[in-house]
Amino acid sequence: MKKLKRRFIWIASLSVLLVMLLVLGLVNMIGYIQVRNDLLTTITVIAENDGVLPGFHKEDRFDRIYTEESRNEVRYFSVVVGDSMKYHMESISTIETGDADKLVKMAKEKSEDSGDLYYNDVCYMYQRTTDSSGDKLYVFIDVTSKMTQVRTNIKLSSFVGLICMILLFTIFFALSKKAISPMLRNIEQQKQFITNAGHELKTPVAIISANTEVLEMIHGKNEWTESIMNQSKRLSQLVNDLIALARMQEGSELVLEKVNASSLASNVVASFKTMVEQEEKEFSSELEENLFVMADQKNLPELYNILLDNANKYCDEKGKVSFSLKQAGKYVKIMVSNSYQDGEGVDYSRFFDRFYREDQSHNSKKRGFGIGLSMASEIVKMYKGKITVSYQNGMISFLVTLPKVSN
């Protein structure tokens, strides 16, 4: 429950964070672009009027940005560079002709005809053009207050966004239990149903098997009684697997301890080697000694059994099955492979789904019910590991990665 609760909180918070970042980013970007466009329009109008702010005229593009009063707040100056220097500095009080000359020199060194310059901690937008007499005209606008306002808006929106995220995270945390309770209830009911149904099915299956044995003792074996016994065994195994899978998903009974993965693998591999070779298949194994993991003495061998049984079951006739257990840095890697020529185009992402079988015809020659790999996946999750499947060069491989613990 805690894991599901944490996942809900983080997914919900991340979703809101991404949306908020997108919205705030767009708002701030649009605001910045609008301010820059207004400043660019202003400096262009001044440049087109030979470096002097024109008078107020309705419908003028400059007057769509400023009112008749606010346009007087524009702090600008211009310099005409020709046979002599001409200065228009009536609208600015902090710049002397010496400062203007330095700014003109800085603008000359720029390759762009317009941009920003910083001089004495003041930001100026400049534009370099030609006036009506053909001389070079440099126009400068003090944009420090505008840019400061933009930065202030960004900081304010970021602060408000942070406060909103903290509030939303608190709300998600407070309501997460209520939000996921229907899902948890459904999961628990499903597990309870599987467990109860499994126990209820055990009794009739046992009675069918017992009655069939009595019939065989009275009338002897025949194809009908043999078929009943085989199907009873299959149904009994299915019930046991479902109950085991339900208990694994509960995870409450499992206590992890340091176990020798190499020693347990050696015992399982030895028993499977004979089985595989009896079916005229090649078997190879490579086990690195004394590799320890945090696992369960009962479930870890079951993981080996599931993977090896699956490899043997779906291996090509007279094919090859291999098992390896090695250390890779801080991890122990278990790889089980088998030759499988029909593996091209198979949807391997579904191999760990419950009841999934690549053989959709459910051919009875392929033993099993599609539960084994789902059980293997649950075991690996309980061990805080990872299991993957891949297909290459006619071989299908299952790789289990578990955290290694010191000897």
KEKE-198187 format. One line per 3 residues: for each residue x, y, z of C-alpha. Coordinates in steps of 0.02 Angstrom, whole numbers, plus 50000, padded with zeros to 5 digits. Layout:
<sevexs>
X/Y/Z | ... .
</sevexs>
This chain:
<sevexs>
50000/50000/50000 | 50141/50121/50044 | 50225/50089/49877 .
50064/50120/49781 | 50030/50276/49884 | 50203/50346/49849 .
50185/50309/49664 | 50017/50399/49658 | 50089/50552/49747 .
50242/50564/49635 | 50147/50536/49472 | 50014/50663/49518 .
50143/50790/49579 | 50253/50765/49426 | 50104/50787/49309 .
50051/50949/49393 | 50232/51010/49398 | 50254/50982/49211 .
50091/51072/49171 | 50136/51217/49288 | 50311/51233/49215 .
50237/51235/49040 | 50106/51367/49083 | 50224/51479/49182 .
50358/51459/49051 | 50239/51509/48911 | 50169/51657/49010 .
50342/51724/49052 | 50406/51694/48876 | 50258/51783/48799 .
50280/51928/48922 | 50466/51941/48882 | 50435/51936/48694 .
50300/52069/48710 | 50415/52185/48808 | 50557/52160/48683 .
50441/52192/48536 | 50375/52352/48615 | 50553/52413/48647 .
50606/52367/48471 | 50457/52463/48399 | 50502/52613/48506 .
50685/52618/48455 | 50639/52590/48272 | 50517/52737/48274 .
50652/52848/48351 | 50779/52790/48221 | 50657/52824/48079 .
50634/53001/48148 | 50821/53040/48138 | 50853/52998/48321 .
50714/53102/48398 | 50554/53042/48478 | 50412/53099/48363 .
50258/53193/48420 | 50097/53111/48470 | 49991/53056/48323 .
49839/52945/48339 | 49846/52777/48246 | 50036/52785/48248 .
50115/52615/48289 | 50218/52697/48427 | 50062/52766/48509 .
49984/52594/48517 | 50117/52554/48647 | 50121/52715/48749 .
49998/52849/48797 | 50035/53033/48772 | 50097/53044/48952 .
50186/52876/48970 | 50286/52905/48810 | 50376/53043/48906 .
50447/52908/49019 | 50554/52839/48877 | 50735/52872/48923 .
50838/52877/48764 | 50975/52970/48672 | 51047/52962/48496 .
51211/53003/48413 | 51239/53045/48229 | 51413/52999/48170 .
51464/53094/48013 | 51581/53236/47976 | 51540/53293/48151 .
51455/53213/48302 | 51276/53263/48337 | 51195/53219/48503 .
51010/53213/48551 | 51014/53192/48741 | 50864/53292/48801 .
50770/53139/48862 | 50905/53067/48975 | 50997/53145/49122 .
51125/53012/49173 | 51226/53010/49013 | 51358/53137/48964 .
51435/53154/48790 | 51588/53056/48849 | 51476/52912/48903 .
51383/52923/48738 | 51547/52910/48641 | 51595/52754/48739 .
51427/52674/48704 | 51442/52716/48519 | 51613/52635/48518 .
51542/52479/48602 | 51401/52473/48474 | 51525/52489/48330 .
51616/52334/48393 | 51456/52233/48382 | 51421/52138/48222 .
51232/52153/48244 | 51140/52314/48201 | 51035/52299/48359 .
51053/52220/48529 | 51091/52254/48712 | 51239/52340/48795 .
51284/52352/48978 | 51369/52510/49039 | 51389/52561/49221 .
51264/52429/49278 | 51134/52499/49158 | 51060/52400/49013 .
51037/52491/48848 | 50954/52431/48690 | 51041/52503/48538 .
51003/52513/48353 | 51127/52559/48216 | 51054/52632/48057 .
51072/52774/47931 | 50982/52939/47948 | 50901/53042/47809 .
51067/53128/47767 | 51160/52963/47748 | 51260/52975/47911 .
51270/52834/48037 | 51139/52849/48173 | 51152/52762/48342 .
50998/52759/48453 | 51005/52700/48634 | 50860/52667/48754 .
50879/52635/48939 | 50785/52468/48961 | 50847/52428/49136 .
50678/52454/49220 | 50588/52350/49087 | 50710/52205/49103 .
50705/52217/49293 | 50517/52206/49284 | 50528/52051/49174 .
50650/51968/49295 | 50540/52015/49442 | 50389/51936/49356 .
50488/51777/49325 | 50544/51768/49507 | 50369/51804/49570 .
50288/51674/49458 | 50421/51547/49509 | 50388/51583/49693 .
50199/51569/49669 | 50225/51408/49571 | 50332/51336/49711 .
50202/51379/49842 | 50066/51301/49735 | 50169/51142/49713 .
50196/51128/49901 | 50010/51150/49931 | 49963/51025/49796 .
50091/50900/49860 | 50015/50917/50034 | 49840/50891/49963 .
49896/50739/49863 | 49978/50667/50017 | 49822/50694/50122 .
49702/50624/49992 | 49811/50487/49917 | 49746/50351/50033 .
49567/50393/49989 | 49607/50404/49804 | 49688/50232/49792 .
49575/50143/49917 | 49455/50078/49781 | 49602/50007/49684 .
49676/49928/49841 | 49507/49855/49885 | 49490/49777/49712 .
49666/49705/49720 | 49635/49631/49892 | 49468/49559/49837 .
49550/49482/49684 | 49687/49402/49789 | 49560/49342/49917 .
49452/49268/49779 | 49599/49175/49702 | 49652/49106/49871 .
49475/49054/49921 | 49434/48982/49749 | 49597/48887/49750 .
49561/48806/49917 | 49382/48766/49865 | 49443/48683/49704 .
49570/48574/49793 | 49437/48463/49871 | 49340/48416/49713 .
49502/48390/49617 | 49565/48273/49753 | 49398/48178/49751 .
49405/48161/49560 | 49582/48092/49571 | 49536/47971/49711 .
49381/47907/49620 | 49480/47884/49460 | 49609/47781/49554 .
49469/47671/49623 | 49399/47647/49447 | 49572/47596/49386 .
49589/47470/49526 | 49418/47394/49485 | 49416/47402/49295 .
49598/47431/49255 | 49680/47577/49167 | 49615/47641/49002 .
49635/47797/48896 | 49486/47882/48982 | 49546/47859/49161 .
49723/47906/49110 | 49658/48066/49030 | 49557/48108/49187 .
49711/48083/49297 | 49820/48191/49185 | 49695/48333/49181 .
49668/48319/49370 | 49855/48338/49397 | 49859/48488/49279 .
49713/48570/49369 | 49792/48535/49538 | 49956/48614/49481 .
49862/48765/49413 | 49772/48790/49580 | 49936/48777/49675 .
50020/48902/49559 | 49878/49028/49575 | 49881/49017/49765 .
50071/49035/49766 | 50063/49186/49651 | 49929/49269/49759 .
50037/49244/49914 | 50189/49313/49826 | 50097/49472/49779 .
50046/49495/49961 | 50230/49495/50007 | 50194/49494/50194 .
50259/49319/50229 | 50427/49341/50144 | 50582/49377/50249 .
50739/49411/50148 | 50905/49346/50211 | 51080/49325/50142 .
51086/49164/50040 | 51218/49082/49932 | 51145/49102/49757 .
51285/48996/49683 | 51255/48846/49796 | 51067/48847/49768 .
51091/48865/49581 | 51212/48719/49577 | 51082/48599/49649 .
50944/48654/49529 | 51059/48651/49376 | 51117/48474/49416 .
50938/48409/49419 | 50890/48497/49256 | 51047/48443/49164 .
50991/48262/49162 | 50813/48308/49110 | 50870/48417/48965 .
50999/48292/48900 | 50870/48151/48906 | 50771/48249/48778 .
50927/48253/48665 | 50960/48437/48694 | 51127/48517/48733 .
51146/48591/48908 | 51284/48705/48970 | 51308/48802/49131 .
51431/48928/49202 | 51422/48963/49389 | 51533/49083/49483 .
51556/49022/49661 | 51506/49106/49824 | 51392/49242/49758 .
51271/49301/49891 | 51107/49396/49873 | 50964/49449/49987 .
50831/49320/49947 | 50729/49176/50016 | 50795/48998/50032 .
50635/48928/49957 | 50589/49055/49824 | 50761/49079/49745 .
50773/48895/49690 | 50594/48912/49628 | 50652/49059/49520 .
50789/48949/49446 | 50665/48807/49418 | 50539/48920/49329 .
50669/48992/49209 | 50751/48825/49170 | 50584/48736/49149 .
50525/48874/49031 | 50689/48863/48932 | 50676/48674/48915 .
50491/48682/48872 | 50511/48805/48728 | 50681/48750/48667 .
50692/48687/48488 | 50709/48499/48461 | 50891/48451/48487 .
50923/48632/48530 | 51028/48711/48666 | 50990/48768/48844 .
51115/48869/48946 | 51122/48938/49123 | 51247/49064/49191 .
51268/49151/49358 | 51402/49285/49367 | 51450/49441/49461 .
51438/49607/49368 | 51498/49749/49478 | 51377/49769/49622 .
51254/49645/49549 | 51230/49460/49521 | 51168/49419/49347 .
51073/49260/49308 | 51047/49220/49124 | 50946/49073/49057 .
50944/49050/48868 | 50876/48925/48744 | 50873/48907/48556 .
50707/48965/48482 | 50703/48983/48293 | 50523/49045/48291 .
50565/49195/48400 | 50563/49330/48266 | 50419/49454/48282 .
50361/49391/48452 | 50292/49519/48575 | 50415/49490/48716 .
50343/49632/48821 | 50196/49520/48866 | 50295/49368/48923 .
50274/49413/49106 | 50085/49439/49095 | 49983/49313/49191 .
49912/49172/49081 | 50003/49238/48927 | 50068/49104/48809 .
50153/49142/48644 | 50073/48983/48578 | 49896/49054/48562 .
49827/48883/48517 | 49871/48824/48694 | 49946/48668/48621 .
49944/48536/48759 | 50118/48480/48707 | 50182/48639/48786 .
50157/48605/48971 | 50104/48748/49086 | 49975/48885/49099 .
50070/49047/49069 | 50091/49080/49255 | 50274/49031/49281 .
50356/49187/49210 | 50230/49296/49303 | 50284/49209/49463 .
50467/49235/49417 | 50434/49420/49392 | 50350/49434/49563 .
50496/49344/49647 | 50622/49461/49566 | 50520/49613/49621 .
50520/49550/49800 | 50709/49537/49790 | 50718/49717/49725 .
50793/49655/49562 | 50752/49666/49378 | 50705/49536/49247 .
50711/49562/49059 | 50692/49454/48903 | 50781/49473/48737 .
50800/49379/48572 | 50957/49375/48467 | 51036/49256/48342 .
50903/49122/48365 | 50919/49122/48556 | 50792/49186/48682 .
50870/49244/48846 | 50799/49290/49016 | 50913/49401/49120 .
50887/49425/49307 | 50988/49559/49395 | 50995/49554/49586 .
51093/49665/49707 | 51247/49575/49771 | 51290/49568/49957 .
51463/49539/50030 | 51514/49364/50078 .
</sevexs>
